[in-house]
Amino acid sequence: MEPPKVRAVMIDYSGGFMTIITVKPSDKLTDAVKRMLFYNASSLTVIEDSKPVGTLRLKDALKELGL
């Protein structure tokens, strides 16, 4: 049996405003956490030179900050 594709669980973009939350590797970790909390996001994409280079998870960031 073939595993499900992303389209099976993705939320369709129907022409409305879509926010992609990103940070740079050099951004302050506290600023990234504030951004995730503001957007109620559990993770965000890390971008360098206009390319995704990683993902930052809220739980990992909070652990690193000792929270």
GROMACS elastic network, one bead per residue, 0.5 to 0.9 nm:
[ bonds ]
;  ai    aj funct       b0    kb
    2     5     6  0.87985   500
    4     7     6  0.81945   500
    4     8     6  0.64677   500
    4     9     6  0.85721   500
    5     8     6  0.56039   500
    5     9     6  0.77793   500
    6     9     6  0.57541   500
    6    10     6  0.59295   500
    7    10     6  0.51019   500
    7    11     6  0.80516   500
    7    12     6  0.84452   500
    8    11     6  0.89687   500
   13    16     6  0.68455   500
   13    17     6  0.85194   500
   13    18     6  0.74979   500
   14    17     6  0.87458   500
   15    18     6  0.83441   500
   20    44     6  0.80094   500
   20    45     6  0.80145   500
   21    35     6  0.78796   500
   21    36     6  0.79078   500
   21    39     6  0.81974   500
   21    41     6  0.84744   500
   21    43     6  0.85073   500
   21    44     6  0.55255   500
   21    45     6  0.64494   500
   21    46     6  0.87688   500
   22    32     6  0.84567   500
   22    35     6  0.89022   500
   22    44     6  0.56122   500
   22    46     6  0.55739   500
   22    47     6  0.63864   500
   22    52     6  0.88751   500
   22    55     6  0.89860   500
   23    26     6  0.82474   500
   23    27     6  0.64583   500
   23    31     6  0.89277   500
   23    32     6  0.66787   500
   23    35     6  0.89944   500
   23    44     6  0.73761   500
   23    45     6  0.65229   500
   23    47     6  0.59906   500
   23    48     6  0.84871   500
   23    56     6  0.88515   500
   24    27     6  0.53313   500
   24    28     6  0.88490   500
   24    45     6  0.85710   500
   24    46     6  0.54097   500
   24    47     6  0.51599   500
   24    48     6  0.58877   500
   24    49     6  0.89704   500
   25    28     6  0.83581   500
   25    29     6  0.89861   500
   25    46     6  0.62831   500
   25    47     6  0.71355   500
   25    48     6  0.70109   500
   25    53     6  0.86283   500
   25    54     6  0.88268   500
   26    29     6  0.86638   500
   27    30     6  0.85599   500
   27    31     6  0.70609   500
   27    32     6  0.71869   500
   28    31     6  0.52719   500
   28    32     6  0.65318   500
   28    33     6  0.88795   500
   29    32     6  0.50632   500
   29    33     6  0.62836   500
   29    34     6  0.86701   500
   29    61     6  0.68892   500
   29    64     6  0.88578   500
   29    65     6  0.81288   500
   30    33     6  0.50821   500
   30    34     6  0.62027   500
   30    35     6  0.86463   500
   30    61     6  0.82435   500
   30    62     6  0.88576   500
   30    65     6  0.80417   500
   31    34     6  0.50415   500
   31    35     6  0.62112   500
   31    36     6  0.87144   500
   32    35     6  0.50641   500
   32    36     6  0.62775   500
   32    37     6  0.86680   500
   32    44     6  0.83369   500
   32    56     6  0.85256   500
   32    58     6  0.86424   500
   32    61     6  0.83489   500
   33    36     6  0.50957   500
   33    37     6  0.61364   500
   33    38     6  0.84925   500
   33    58     6  0.65599   500
   33    61     6  0.68886   500
   33    62     6  0.75822   500
   34    37     6  0.51407   500
   34    38     6  0.60197   500
   34    39     6  0.86434   500
   35    38     6  0.50711   500
   35    39     6  0.62462   500
   35    40     6  0.83054   500
   35    41     6  0.81757   500
   35    44     6  0.89335   500
   36    39     6  0.52650   500
   36    40     6  0.56727   500
   36    42     6  0.65016   500
   36    43     6  0.67635   500
   36    44     6  0.71605   500
   36    57     6  0.89771   500
   36    58     6  0.70333   500
   37    41     6  0.63099   500
   37    42     6  0.80874   500
   37    58     6  0.85249   500
   38    41     6  0.77783   500
   39    42     6  0.89740   500
   41    44     6  0.71761   500
   41    57     6  0.88528   500
   41    58     6  0.77467   500
   42    56     6  0.85734   500
   42    57     6  0.59079   500
   42    58     6  0.51439   500
   42    59     6  0.75299   500
   43    55     6  0.66807   500
   43    56     6  0.53858   500
   43    58     6  0.55031   500
   43    59     6  0.84782   500
   44    54     6  0.86520   500
   44    55     6  0.56892   500
   44    56     6  0.54211   500
   44    57     6  0.66920   500
   44    58     6  0.82332   500
   45    52     6  0.65330   500
   45    53     6  0.77261   500
   45    54     6  0.60392   500
   45    56     6  0.63732   500
   45    57     6  0.89867   500
   46    51     6  0.83532   500
   46    52     6  0.57236   500
   46    53     6  0.56866   500
   46    55     6  0.54769   500
   46    56     6  0.67285   500
   47    50     6  0.58745   500
   47    51     6  0.52683   500
   47    53     6  0.56456   500
   47    54     6  0.72402   500
   47    55     6  0.88674   500
   48    51     6  0.53570   500
   48    52     6  0.63700   500
   48    53     6  0.64126   500
   49    52     6  0.83413   500
   52    55     6  0.81883   500
   56    59     6  0.87703   500
   56    60     6  0.72823   500
   56    61     6  0.71527   500
   57    60     6  0.53498   500
   57    61     6  0.63162   500
   57    62     6  0.87401   500
   58    61     6  0.50759   500
   58    62     6  0.61024   500
   58    63     6  0.85150   500
   59    62     6  0.52149   500
   59    63     6  0.61453   500
   59    64     6  0.86564   500
   60    63     6  0.50958   500
   60    64     6  0.61931   500
   60    65     6  0.86778   500
   61    64     6  0.51222   500
   61    65     6  0.62964   500
   61    66     6  0.86953   500
   61    67     6  0.86703   500
   62    65     6  0.50450   500
   62    66     6  0.61838   500
   62    67     6  0.50514   500
   63    67     6  0.56327   500
   64    67     6  0.76020   500
